[in-house]
Amino acid sequence: MSSYAFIRRDEVLFLLLWSSGYIGAKFGLPHAGTYTLLFLRYVLCVAVAAFIVSIRGDWQRPDISTFITGFLAHFVWLVAILKAFEFGIGAGAAALIAAMQPVLMGFLAPLLLGEKNNWLQWAGIAVGFVGVIIFIGADQRATEAALWVYLLPMLATASLTCITLSERRRAGRPACTMPVFTALFWQGLLTATLLLPLAIFDEGFAATINGELIFA
């Protein structure tokens, strides 16, 4: 098997593990607090990543960018999204707002990176923002969630946009060669460490152990 195919398989598995947070939230939040649920998931994530990295002998020391990416892509992203669910936003609304990341990137890249947009791109960005504003208004009336709660998925979107902006700024510089699961181990360990005191002191580490929580 070629190294390219091997890397692609790792990346697909990583994407499935990372994006499963939506499904896990749907099943797990009725039985555990946001921080507790995420901590339990990340303990399992770190254990699996450590097992895979140990078998492959891929241990590497992380740099600060690994932890910054982990903080934004794991801790901020998932806490913001799951807290939005907890406060009454539906998964569809949160997913739509989160899917605005490319639109936000298209708006910020010319301002911060000097990239150029043509008028069609600017028109598309404007339509995207207007569409989300209209949807938020309709969804808020239907769910009666507080308007400020919609800032949480926006925060999640902003966190991923910061990562993308940073990657584009580093374009042309030596790329990080850390294997996917090695990076996942360090980023998951950081996230679990940040979640533990929040789960204990804010939620009392309360969870109802049942089939849905175990599945989540």
N, C-alpha and C positions, 0 to 999 in steps of 0.2 A: 504493500500500500504506500502511495506517495506521501511525502510530508505535507503536501498541500491538502490532500484529502483528509489527512489526520487532523490538521489544524481546523479545517472546515467542520469536521464532526465535533470537535471540542467547542467551537464557537456556537454551533446549533444547540448543543446540550446546555451550554452556559446561558444562552438566550431563553431556553425553556425554563430553566431553574429560576432565572431572574424575573421573567414575566409571569410566573405562576402566582405571584403575589396577589393579583386580582382574584383568581379562583380561591386561593387560600383565605383571603379576606371575607369573601362571601360566606364560606362555610364556618370560618373560625371566629369572626367577631361576635356573634351572638353568645359565645361561650367563654370568651377571654377578652381582656382589654387590649387595645392596640399595641402598647409596648410589650406586654406579656406575650401576645401571640407572635409578634415579630422576633422577640428574643428566643422563643422556643424554636422558631423556624431557622434562625441564624445559628443556633447551637448545632442543629442538625446539618445545616449547610457547611459550617466550619469543619465538623467531623468528617463529612463526606469528602470535602476538598482536601483535608489533611491526609486522608487515606489514599486518595488518588495521587497526590503529590509525592507521598512517601514511596509508593510503589514505583513511580517513574523516576524518583531521585531528582526532582525538579526544584528543590528548595533554593530560594534566592532571597537575599536581603532586600526589602522594599525601600523605595525612596519616598520622598515627601509627596510627589505627584500621585503615587499609588494610593496613599491615604486620603488625599484631597478628593480624588475621583471616587473612592469608597464612601466618603462622607456625603458627597453630593448625590451620587447615583444610587446609593443604598439607603443611608440613614434619612437624609432630607426627603428624597423622592418617596420612599415607602411610608414614612411617618406622615407626611403631608397627605398622601392619597388615602391612607387608611383612616386618618383623623377626619377627612372629609366624609368618608362613608359613615363613620361613627356619629357625625353631627347631622346626618340626614340626606346627603347628596347621593344620588343613584350612581351605579357603576357606569352607566352610559354617559351621564353628564361629565363625570370625572375623566372618563376615557377620551371624550371629545375635546375637553380643555387640554388634556395632556397631549393629544395629537396635534395641537397647535404649535408644537415645538419647532417644526420646520418653518412655519410662518413667522414666528418670533425671531428665529435665526435669520430669515431673509430680511427682516426689518432692522436688526442690529448689526449685521455684517457690514453693510455700507457705512454705518456710523462709526463702528469700532475697528474694523479691519480694512477699510478703504475699498471694499469690493463694490462693483457697480451693478445696479439693477436697471433694466429698461422699464419703460412705462407700463408694459403688460405685467411685469413682475410686481411693480408697485400697486397696480390695480388689483391683482390677485391677493396681495397682502391685505389691502383695504377691505376687500370683500370677505376675506377670512375673519378679520377682526370684527366686522359688523355682524357677520353670521353668528359668531360666538356670543356677542353681546345680546342679540335677539334671542338666541337659545337659552342663555342664562336667565333672562327675564321670564320666559315662558316656563322654564323648569322650576324657577324659584316660586312662581305662583302655584304650580302644581304640587310641589313637595312641601312648601311653607318652611323650607330651610332658611336660616338667617343668611342675609346677603353676603356677610363677611366670610362665611364658610367657603364660598366659591374662590376666595383668595388662596385656599390651601392647595387645590390642584394647580392653580397658577404658580404657586411657589414651587411645586414639583416640576412644572414645565420649565421654570426659570433655572432650576438646579441643573437639569440636563443641558439647557442652552449654554450655561457657563462652561460645562465640560467641553461642548462642541467648539465654543469660541476659543478655549484654551488649546484644544488640539489643532485648530487652524492656525493659531499664532505660532505653534511649534512646527508647522509644516516645513520640511526641508532640513530640520535638525535630526540628529540620530534618534531613531525610534526606540521605544521601550521593547526589549526582547523578553520580558517576563512571560512565562507560559500563562495561559488563561486561568487555569485552576490554582496556580500559585498566587496570582493577583487576587482571585476570588477568596482564597484563604485569608490573606492579610486584610482585605477589605471587609470580609465577613466578621473577622475577629474584632476589628475596630468597631463595627456596627453593633455587635453583640455587647461589647464593653460599654458603649454609650447607652444602650437600651436597658441594661440590667438595673442601674439605680432608678431609672424612670419607672420600670415595671414594679420595683419593690416599694418605692416611696410614694408614687402617684396612684398605683393600682393595687398595692398590697399583694402583688404577684398572684392575683385571683384568677383561677381558671376552672371550668367544669370539664373534667376529662370524660369525653364520650367519643363516639365514632366520627362525628363531623370534625371535632377538634383534631383528632389524630390524623384524619385525612388532610386537613388544612396544613 
